[in-house]
Amino acid sequence: MHAGSHGVVHGLLGMGVGVGLLVAAGMLTEDEVALLAVEEWRFHKPLLVGEEVRARMEVLDSRPGRTRPGTALVRRRVELCDRAGEVVQSGQLVFFARRSTGR
């Protein structure tokens, strides 16, 4: 998304763009099998059509899966920021993931 247009982007589209940016950056991989929960998602300010955005991500915690060996639940904090670096959306995403040897 880039500057030059007018209007407000639907909030869920912003969330999808943020996750897409993390995938494109290699921060989310095929090891994240399923999105289990969206927690505490906040819309801090409008995301405008055409706005350049970037995503930040931090792993908050990870615990072994209870029902399947070699799996984990991974909670990540995600922030979607505008060109000025201000957070426009933020929240936590919980993924069901395969555990690789590097985790």
C-alpha positions as CSV (number, residue, x, y, z in Angstrom):
1,M,0.0,0.0,0.0
2,H,1.4,3.4,-0.9
3,A,0.6,7.0,-0.3
4,G,-1.5,9.0,-2.7
5,S,-5.1,7.7,-2.3
6,H,-8.0,8.7,0.0
7,G,-10.3,6.9,2.2
8,V,-10.1,4.5,5.2
9,V,-9.1,0.8,4.9
10,H,-11.3,-1.8,6.6
11,G,-9.7,-2.8,9.9
12,L,-9.5,-6.5,9.0
13,L,-7.7,-5.8,5.7
14,G,-5.1,-4.0,7.7
15,M,-4.6,-7.1,9.9
16,G,-4.3,-9.2,6.8
17,V,-1.8,-6.9,5.3
18,G,0.3,-7.0,8.5
19,V,0.3,-10.8,8.5
20,G,1.2,-10.9,4.8
21,L,4.1,-8.6,5.4
22,L,5.4,-10.9,8.1
23,V,5.1,-13.9,5.8
24,A,6.9,-12.0,3.0
25,A,9.7,-11.1,5.4
26,G,10.1,-14.8,6.4
27,M,9.0,-14.1,10.0
28,L,6.0,-16.5,9.6
29,T,6.7,-19.8,7.9
30,E,5.0,-23.0,6.9
31,D,5.7,-24.2,10.5
32,E,2.8,-22.0,11.6
33,V,0.1,-24.4,10.6
34,A,-3.0,-22.5,11.8
35,L,-4.0,-19.2,13.4
36,L,-5.9,-20.2,16.5
37,A,-6.8,-16.8,18.1
38,V,-6.7,-13.1,17.7
39,E,-6.4,-11.5,21.1
40,E,-6.5,-7.9,22.3
41,W,-6.5,-6.5,18.7
42,R,-6.7,-2.7,18.8
43,F,-7.3,-0.2,16.1
44,H,-5.4,2.9,17.3
45,K,-6.0,5.2,14.4
46,P,-7.4,5.0,10.9
47,L,-5.4,3.2,8.3
48,L,-5.8,5.3,5.1
49,V,-6.0,3.9,1.6
50,G,-2.6,4.3,0.0
51,E,-0.7,4.5,3.3
52,E,2.7,2.8,3.4
53,V,2.9,0.4,6.3
54,R,5.3,-2.0,7.9
55,A,4.8,-4.7,10.5
56,R,6.7,-5.5,13.7
57,M,6.5,-8.8,15.5
58,E,7.7,-10.2,18.8
59,V,7.3,-13.7,20.1
60,L,5.7,-13.4,23.6
61,D,5.7,-17.1,24.5
62,S,5.6,-20.6,23.3
63,R,4.5,-23.8,24.9
64,P,4.4,-27.4,23.8
65,G,1.2,-28.7,22.3
66,R,-0.8,-30.9,24.6
67,T,-2.3,-33.3,22.1
68,R,0.3,-33.7,19.4
69,P,4.0,-34.3,19.9
70,G,6.3,-32.0,18.0
71,T,3.8,-29.1,18.1
72,A,3.6,-25.8,20.0
73,L,1.3,-22.9,20.6
74,V,3.1,-19.7,19.8
75,R,1.8,-16.3,20.9
76,R,3.1,-13.3,18.9
77,R,2.6,-9.5,19.4
78,V,2.1,-7.8,16.1
79,E,2.1,-4.1,15.3
80,L,1.1,-2.5,12.0
81,C,2.8,1.0,11.7
82,D,2.3,3.8,9.3
83,R,5.0,5.7,7.4
84,A,5.6,8.0,10.5
85,G,6.2,4.8,12.6
86,E,3.0,5.3,14.6
87,V,1.1,2.1,15.5
88,V,-2.2,2.0,13.7
89,Q,-3.1,-1.6,14.8
90,S,-1.8,-4.0,17.3
91,G,-2.6,-7.2,19.0
92,Q,-1.7,-10.8,19.7
93,L,-1.9,-13.7,17.4
94,V,-1.8,-17.3,18.6
95,F,-0.5,-19.9,16.1
96,F,-0.5,-23.7,16.2
97,A,3.0,-24.6,14.9
98,R,5.2,-27.5,14.2
99,R,8.3,-27.4,16.4
100,S,11.5,-27.4,14.4
101,T,14.9,-28.3,15.8
102,G,15.8,-24.6,15.8
103,R,13.1,-23.7,18.3
